[in-house]
Amino acid sequence: MPKSFPDHIDVLVVGAGPVGALAALKLAEAGRKVALVEARPEHVPVRDARALALSWASRGALVDAGIWRDDLPATAIDTVHVSQQGSWGRTVLSRDDLKLPHLGVVVDYPALSDALAQSLAERALPVAWGTRVTAIDTLSAYARVMLKSDAGESEVTARLVVLAEGGDLVDSLPGLSRRVHDYGQSALLAEVKCDKPHDGVAFERFSKRGPLALLPRGDGFMLVWTRTPEDAHELREGAPEELEKQLAEAMGERLGAFHLSGARAVFPLTLKEVNHRVSRRVALIGNAAQTLHPVAAQGLNLGIRDALALAAALKGSADPGDTAALASYERARHLDSGAVVGFTHHLVRFFDSHGPLVSAARGLGMNLLDAAPGLRRRFAGHLVFGVGTQSLDKTP
């Protein structure tokens, strides 16, 4: 931990990823004294295969905070095409539905991490890199946080601790517990290219082997395919031709032949959700509050709205750990978080069934959504802006 790191601070943010960094920057912008703790060592390259799908509203939040740079490599999503293999029914969501420049963008996690670190350094926010939080003791006037790094153990006090990561600490905090649901599935990630250009279209395809997403990335796609753990590991380690064959079977001929163009990775899929977002002088946002299945690509976007809502709730409060201000934050996130978590969880279950009646019901639902402009616009708005947000209500 750096020698300049404060012993006492207004707000200590745990996690310097996109959600934690955004919260820190917004709170510092409001005049709070903020510091961060990040388990990843500084200057160590981020080796993460994920490509992140950000809604246009989430990108806007990063722009406003000074995180998003014009030279940040990103690929626009203008259209989302939703369909199912082997049965009728489809829905097409377009930027024109919401009169936006784009529905969202896809950015590689390492590139965004570099931008985050640069923004924190430019604002001179103290960051304890390579440091883990081992315990939090919440008192009436402040929270005591125990830290551990290669340099040893230390202690920091803060009027508010914001957990953006470190969900394992939840069980030790008064009044908090986590609901954990293991889907028994894994996400297979792979870089692929195909014969035809993507033209800014992201595909959500409910295949017979499991839901998959093709996110436009550069001149190709990032594949995110939900499979059994055994299938996912076999496809990661096996010959590229087998994955290319199975992907072609799932997608049909709309994009031509597929070609594996990069590394493959596998992640286990689990839903984690806390019963409350606040425990005395601790507030939970992002992955510490909820970890979602990637089927609807809403996890990071939900976390970004958490960060913005927390900053808004603390405005005007002399004490960042004020009970009323934190209760306001929890109320503000109840509808959006509950709706998105519930929608994502039930979507996985609904599209994991392949009987003829279920397939027909899915197809009918997708076609009805596609044929109703007002309903389609509302649904697209929820995906871009969240549920029950002011931004959505102001969308033309």
Buried (B, 14 or more C-beta within 10 A) or exposed (E): BEEEBBEEBBBBBBBBBBBBBBBBBBBBBBEBBBBBBBBBEEEEEBEBBBBBBBBBBBBBBBEBBBBBBEEBEBBBBBBBBBBBBEBEBBBBBBBEBBEBEBBBBBBBBBBBBBBBBEBBEEBEBBBBBBBBBEEBBBEEEBBBBBBBBEEEEBEBBBBBBBBBBBBEBBEEBEEBEBEEEEBEBBBBBBBBBBEEEBEBBBBBBBBEBBBBBBBBBBEBBBBBBBBEBEBBBBBBEEEBEEBBEBBBEBBEEEBEEBBBBBEBBBBEBBBBBBEBBBBBBBBBBBBBBBBBBBBBBBBBBBBBBBBBBBBBBBEEBEBBBBEEBBEBBBEBBEEBBBBBBEBBBEBBEEBBEBEEEBBEBBBEEBBEBBEEEEEBBBBBBBBBBBBBBEBBEEBE
